[in-house]
Amino acid sequence: MTAKIHISKLGNSLALPIPDYIVKFLNLKAEDSVICSIENGKLVIEPVNNKISKYTLDELLAGEIESSEEVSWGKPEGEEVW
């Protein structure tokens, strides 16, 4: 995803507002630290602790209801052949 944002003046520095969808995706909060670098002529901003989500894979999969590989799709309708 990309976003075009406006650079504004903040004291003697410049500021970049971070779009909400990026804040949520990276689980950023005010006062979090980031690393800024230039790679191939591009500004790269990375969260220091590399936290991508507030949930672990185990937590996300804990809500799985059906563990069987066979899924019931209901009765055939129309001219489907089973």
C-alpha positions, 0 to 999 in steps of 0.5 A: 500500500502507498499513501501520498502525504504532506510534509509539514514544519514542526519547530526546526524539523520536518514532520510526516504524518503516518496514515492510520492504516499503517499505524494499525498494521504496524501497531504503532503508538505515540512515543514508539521509536523507529529507525530511518534510513535511506536505501536506493534513494528512498526514505525507509522507516522501520519500527524498532521492535518489528512488531507487526501485529498485536496478535500471535499466530497461535492467538489468531488460529485459536478461533478456528472452528473446523479443523477437518479438511472436509467441508460441508457445502450443503446440498447440491442446488441446480444442475450440479453433479456430485 
